[in-house]
Amino acid sequence: MAEDVIFPNKIAAENEMSTTNMMETLCLNRRQLFMSLLAFHAVTQTARASPKKNAHFDLFLESLWPSAQAAGVSRVTFDAVIQNLTPEISVLAKPKAQAEFTISIPAYIAAAVTPARIAQSRRMARQLETSLSRARQRHGVPGEMIVAILGLESNFGDATGNADILRVLATLAWKGKRPETFSAEFIDALVMLDKGYAARSQLHGSWAGAMGQPQFMPSAYLKYAESDAGDGPPDIWRSTADAAASVGNFLEKSGWIAELPAILEVMVPESFNYSTLDLDFARWRERQITPADGTSMPTAGAASLYLPAGSSGPAFLITDNFEVIRKYNMSDAYALAVALLAERITGHATPTIAWPKISPIESAKIKLMQQSLARQGFYQGSFDGKLGRASRNAIHAFQINQGISPADGFATKELLARLGIR
């Protein structure tokens, strides 16, 4: 028993400890140990979950201060943002190819202009009738075009992205492919915060830095964002009316021509010789090109004949307004999807001709095609592996030169084979 135990160099009476006290002390020590282990586990788990600070990244952020200061950003705002900012390394591994450039146009259109999206877009057009009418008066842009862009960009706010824009932009500025561009966008985001246009919690969006319902980059917000009611900073995150006004402002300032259609589906006669793809509307009428819906051709302006699936598919005359849509997203597939969705919103069943089945051509082979056409003097654009107007015109010129009929400017595997690309 405990009272029989004598501890060295101590008086037994002063150092006796009952069995009960010993057990209480042992239990207390065990509880303390357990709690300490729990606390240590919590700290280590938090450390693992929290992004680590990066000295090189911190130095890079500090190097942006002179540019931020020149843009009017206060040191208080700058320090508040960079103090706990950490790099979003995962953004550097995001795929660089967009769907608009990696699948065939018929497949892209089928995925973008769905019956569900058409129905939802028509509902939104009715809900936003007053705001869209105001946007048309201010900017000359049809409401259905604005609705189509909002539908494709974010599904009217349902798919805006949840990436921290400041982390994403800072990381891309630090280690991305276009550091100057993303540094400028990061500073523009700081300007937004400094001027009170947005709260820090609002600056979330896509992995590339686009925000809100119209998916504006910070620079686009500063240039084009517009309040529908004109009563405060535009809220492109929560207000669809503000988002609609902002898209209208973007299109107008990008060169939109009021009352000019972006696309016009046309019928091409079998006798058409495809000697040119660019004429004004009067000359297209002379060549027996007629609107597919039986309406009249516009009386003024010019257009290009666009055969996105070759001569066996739908044919369109595309105007300068088509190019304005491409300024929103530099893709023919995207611009065509926006224009076709706008047509469906207004009740037009465009296109009237079914899409043929075609296989997409890999970007690497498109790049080889561009290089081959450039060597022969037909192509003058960049070797980006994307089929845009410059590539179509080069293909058309090559087809004319080689006597290929129809010279529709459409890239096929047979055309690649003729260029020696397998």
SEDODO-497000 format. One line per 8 residues: number of its first residue (from 0); their letters; for each residue y, z, x of C-alpha. Coordinates in pm, whole numbers. Layout:
NUM	A	Y:Z:X | ...
//
This chain:
0	MAEDVIFP	0:0:0 | 356:-45:110 | 433:320:175 | 163:335:442 | 333:63:643 | 555:193:927 | 803:-62:1076 | 875:-24:1448
8	NKIAAENE	1202:142:1555 | 1295:221:1197 | 1268:533:989 | 995:471:733 | 1191:623:447 | 1487:392:501 | 1281:76:534 | 1016:110:272
16	MSTTNMME	1005:-181:30 | 811:-167:-287 | 567:-440:-369 | 784:-530:-667 | 1095:-573:-452 | 906:-782:-202 | 780:-1015:-475 | 1129:-1047:-623
24	TLCLNRRQ	1270:-1133:-281 | 998:-1388:-215 | 1054:-1550:-557 | 1427:-1556:-495 | 1376:-1719:-158 | 1144:-1975:-313 | 1401:-2051:-585 | 1676:-2088:-326
32	LFMSLLAF	1456:-2317:-120 | 1368:-2523:-428 | 1732:-2554:-530 | 1828:-2651:-175 | 1563:-2922:-174 | 1689:-3050:-508 | 2046:-3061:-379 | 1937:-3243:-64
40	HAVTQTAR	1740:-3494:-270 | 2044:-3557:-493 | 2268:-3613:-193 | 2026:-3853:-26 | 1968:-4043:-350 | 2344:-4075:-403 | 2386:-4198:-49 | 2116:-4456:-106
48	ASPKKNAH	2266:-4568:-436 | 2626:-4584:-314 | 2730:-4886:-108 | 2789:-4797:253 | 3129:-4840:409 | 3152:-5117:664 | 3397:-5081:952 | 3434:-5457:1004
56	FDLFLESL	3495:-5506:632 | 3753:-5227:631 | 3938:-5387:922 | 3933:-5720:743 | 4079:-5565:428 | 4357:-5403:627 | 4437:-5741:785 | 4527:-5868:437
64	WPSAQAAG	4816:-5627:397 | 5090:-5857:537 | 4995:-6130:289 | 4972:-5881:4 | 5310:-5737:96 | 5461:-6086:105 | 5323:-6142:-247 | 5507:-5833:-368
72	VSRVTFDA	5212:-5592:-383 | 5307:-5230:-323 | 5137:-5031:-50 | 5032:-4776:-312 | 4840:-5041:-508 | 4694:-5193:-192 | 4568:-4860:-59 | 4430:-4753:-395
80	VIQNLTPE	4217:-5068:-413 | 4087:-5089:-57 | 4031:-4714:-10 | 3679:-4712:-155 | 3611:-5085:-167 | 3276:-5192:-23 | 3134:-5541:30 | 2913:-5700:-235
88	ISVLAKPK	2666:-5850:8 | 2444:-5997:-264 | 2718:-6244:-360 | 2675:-6421:-27 | 2320:-6516:-123 | 2406:-6652:-467 | 2297:-7011:-530 | 2574:-7257:-458
96	AQAEFTIS	2446:-7539:-682 | 2567:-7536:-1043 | 2359:-7670:-1329 | 2622:-7937:-1393 | 2524:-8100:-1064 | 2147:-8038:-1050 | 2008:-8165:-1381 | 2044:-8494:-1564
104	IPAYIAAA	2343:-8533:-1793 | 2128:-8576:-2108 | 1947:-8249:-2024 | 2275:-8072:-1956 | 2427:-8194:-2283 | 2117:-8088:-2477 | 2143:-7735:-2335 | 2521:-7708:-2379
112	VTPARIAQ	2584:-7872:-2716 | 2324:-7697:-2930 | 2321:-7660:-3310 | 2381:-7285:-3271 | 2683:-7338:-3045 | 2824:-7604:-3276 | 2794:-7369:-3575 | 2948:-7077:-3388
120	SRRMARQL	3230:-7297:-3257 | 3314:-7413:-3608 | 3328:-7050:-3724 | 3559:-6961:-3437 | 3780:-7261:-3514 | 3824:-7130:-3868 | 3891:-6774:-3752 | 4146:-6889:-3496
128	ETSLSRAR	4314:-7148:-3721 | 4662:-6991:-3694 | 4642:-6938:-3317 | 4502:-7286:-3257 | 4778:-7440:-3467 | 5033:-7250:-3260 | 4866:-7366:-2936 | 4879:-7727:-3054
136	QRHGVPGE	5247:-7698:-3136 | 5323:-7543:-2798 | 5099:-7755:-2579 | 4988:-8064:-2771 | 4619:-7977:-2722 | 4376:-8009:-3016 | 4229:-7679:-3131 | 3873:-7809:-3117
144	MIVAILGL	3914:-7884:-2746 | 4026:-7527:-2678 | 3740:-7385:-2883 | 3488:-7605:-2702 | 3602:-7478:-2362 | 3586:-7113:-2472 | 3240:-7173:-2616 | 3105:-7326:-2297
152	ESNFGDAT	3284:-7091:-2057 | 3185:-6754:-2200 | 3035:-6801:-2545 | 3363:-6659:-2680 | 3346:-6349:-2464 | 2975:-6269:-2490 | 2901:-6388:-2136 | 3195:-6307:-1911
160	GNADILRV	2997:-6148:-1627 | 2995:-5790:-1499 | 3065:-5833:-1128 | 3349:-5629:-977 | 3600:-5906:-912 | 3782:-5726:-633 | 3458:-5656:-446 | 3336:-6012:-498
168	LATLAWKG	3659:-6179:-391 | 3702:-5952:-90 | 3345:-6019:21 | 3380:-6396:-17 | 3711:-6383:170 | 3541:-6184:446 | 3218:-6383:489 | 3223:-6672:241
176	KRPETFSA	3250:-7047:295 | 3618:-7072:186 | 3781:-6756:322 | 4142:-6872:278 | 4084:-6954:-89 | 3920:-6624:-171 | 4171:-6422:32 | 4447:-6575:-180
184	EFIDALVM	4252:-6499:-499 | 4199:-6137:-389 | 4571:-6096:-331 | 4648:-6254:-669 | 4417:-5997:-828 | 4620:-5724:-653 | 4937:-5879:-796 | 4783:-5856:-1144
192	LDKGYAAR	4716:-5486:-1093 | 5053:-5415:-934 | 5245:-5579:-1218 | 5037:-5403:-1481 | 4889:-5721:-1624 | 4540:-5571:-1619 | 4367:-5239:-1557 | 4127:-5198:-1268
200	SQLHGSWA	3840:-5161:-1516 | 3916:-5504:-1665 | 3869:-5692:-1340 | 3506:-5781:-1393 | 3358:-6126:-1428 | 3142:-6386:-1258 | 2996:-6371:-908 | 3253:-6634:-805
208	GAMGQPQF	3554:-6435:-930 | 3623:-6589:-1273 | 3733:-6350:-1548 | 3761:-6311:-1921 | 3687:-6545:-2207 | 3840:-6854:-2039 | 3685:-6756:-1702 | 4013:-6776:-1513
216	MPSAYLKY	4038:-6699:-1145 | 4325:-6457:-1066 | 4547:-6747:-953 | 4482:-6928:-1283 | 4567:-6612:-1475 | 4904:-6586:-1299 | 4980:-6956:-1359 | 4842:-7018:-1706
224	AESDAGDG	4757:-6699:-1897 | 4965:-6678:-2214 | 4997:-6427:-2493 | 4941:-6583:-2833 | 5199:-6356:-2996 | 5421:-6342:-2688 | 5434:-5962:-2697 | 5295:-5846:-2364
232	PPDIWRST	5060:-5936:-2078 | 4795:-6187:-2193 | 4465:-6013:-2263 | 4211:-6285:-2185 | 3932:-6026:-2189 | 3952:-5888:-2543 | 4184:-6125:-2732 | 4034:-6460:-2823
240	ADAAASVG	4378:-6564:-2950 | 4530:-6499:-2606 | 4238:-6679:-2443 | 4296:-6981:-2669 | 4669:-6987:-2591 | 4590:-6965:-2219 | 4345:-7256:-2227 | 4600:-7467:-2414
248	NFLEKSGW	4862:-7383:-2153 | 4620:-7468:-1871 | 4539:-7809:-2018 | 4903:-7898:-2084 | 5016:-7798:-1735 | 4721:-7991:-1588 | 4851:-8313:-1743 | 4716:-8327:-2099
256	IAELPAIL	4855:-8621:-2297 | 4904:-8537:-2664 | 4727:-8761:-2918 | 4516:-8932:-2652 | 4138:-8885:-2697 | 3946:-8755:-2399 | 3649:-8976:-2481 | 3576:-9258:-2721
264	EVMVPESF	3219:-9362:-2786 | 3203:-9741:-2786 | 2962:-10026:-2847 | 2910:-10260:-2553 | 2805:-10618:-2643 | 2497:-10760:-2473 | 2713:-11034:-2322 | 2934:-10786:-2137
272	NYSTLDLD	2932:-10869:-1765 | 3037:-10529:-1621 | 3274:-10696:-1376 | 3512:-10403:-1407 | 3494:-10050:-1538 | 3869:-9976:-1555 | 4107:-10144:-1803 | 4374:-10056:-2055
280	FARWRERQ	4275:-10036:-2421 | 4417:-10378:-2507 | 4198:-10541:-2242 | 3892:-10352:-2364 | 3954:-10494:-2711 | 3971:-10841:-2562 | 3627:-10785:-2409 | 3480:-10696:-2749
288	ITPADGTS	3441:-10325:-2671 | 3471:-10145:-3006 | 3464:-9779:-3117 | 3117:-9676:-3233 | 3253:-9511:-3549 | 3434:-9825:-3661 | 3783:-9681:-3615 | 4067:-9854:-3432
296	MPTAGAAS	4109:-9851:-3057 | 4412:-9656:-2928 | 4715:-9880:-2895 | 4831:-9748:-2557 | 4680:-9609:-2242 | 4396:-9694:-2010 | 4034:-9587:-1985 | 3720:-9624:-1777
304	LYLPAGSS	3385:-9734:-1910 | 3145:-9445:-1849 | 2770:-9487:-1890 | 2632:-9140:-1804 | 2270:-9248:-1859 | 2305:-9614:-1762 | 2345:-9919:-1981 | 2055:-9815:-2209
312	GPAFLITD	2230:-9495:-2321 | 2554:-9399:-2494 | 2872:-9563:-2365 | 3213:-9399:-2354 | 3567:-9489:-2266 | 3707:-9189:-2080 | 4081:-9134:-2041 | 4319:-8929:-1831
320	NFEVIRKY	4250:-8636:-2062 | 3885:-8644:-1954 | 4012:-8596:-1600 | 4224:-8303:-1719 | 3908:-8132:-1852 | 3749:-8193:-1512 | 4028:-7987:-1356 | 3881:-7692:-1544
328	NMSDAYAL	3541:-7766:-1388 | 3502:-8059:-1147 | 3195:-8201:-1316 | 3148:-8508:-1532 | 2863:-8335:-1715 | 3084:-8038:-1801 | 3377:-8252:-1914 | 3149:-8466:-2129
336	AVALLAER	2988:-8156:-2283 | 3330:-8013:-2371 | 3443:-8341:-2525 | 3120:-8387:-2723 | 3127:-8027:-2849 | 3486:-8082:-2962 | 3371:-8395:-3147 | 3095:-8197:-3320
344	ITGHATPT	3336:-7921:-3420 | 3539:-8177:-3614 | 3229:-8318:-3780 | 3171:-8632:-3572 | 2807:-8698:-3482 | 2884:-8816:-3130 | 2703:-8981:-2962 | 2551:-9209:-3220
352	IAWPKISP	2308:-9362:-2969 | 2015:-9149:-2852 | 1996:-9038:-2491 | 1723:-9212:-2290 | 1485:-9009:-2075 | 1605:-9007:-1717 | 1507:-8808:-1411 | 1773:-8630:-1206
360	IESAKIKL	1818:-8729:-843 | 1824:-8453:-586 | 2160:-8368:-436 | 2030:-8438:-83 | 1943:-8796:-181 | 2278:-8845:-352 | 2443:-8740:-26 | 2233:-8995:165
368	MQQSLARQ	2334:-9258:-91 | 2702:-9173:-44 | 2666:-9201:332 | 2489:-9535:305 | 2749:-9676:66 | 3026:-9548:294 | 2875:-9726:595 | 2882:-10048:394
376	GFYQGSFD	3243:-9997:291 | 3185:-9916:-77 | 3237:-9537:-84 | 3540:-9343:34 | 3482:-8995:-103 | 3328:-8682:46 | 2955:-8651:108 | 2905:-8375:-147
384	GKLGRASR	2585:-8487:-318 | 2760:-8502:-656 | 2778:-8803:-883 | 3145:-8830:-978 | 3378:-9119:-1045 | 3407:-9213:-676 | 3029:-9243:-652 | 3006:-9441:-977
392	NAIHAFQI	3272:-9686:-859 | 3094:-9726:-525 | 2761:-9793:-697 | 2931:-10043:-926 | 3085:-10226:-630 | 2749:-10231:-451 | 2575:-10365:-762 | 2833:-10644:-798
400	NQGISPAD	2797:-10728:-428 | 2419:-10742:-451 | 2407:-10928:-782 | 2238:-10636:-959 | 2262:-10658:-1337 | 2378:-10468:-1529 | 2635:-10333:-1284 | 2674:-10010:-1479
408	GFATKELL	2759:-9774:-1190 | 2449:-9567:-1263 | 2241:-9417:-984 | 1868:-9478:-1015 | 1569:-9430:-788 | 1544:-9809:-768 | 1901:-9822:-640 | 1818:-9559:-377
416	ARLGIR	1515:-9758:-269 | 1735:-10064:-228 | 1954:-9856:3 | 1648:-9752:201 | 1639:-9396:61 | 1295:-9270:-37
//
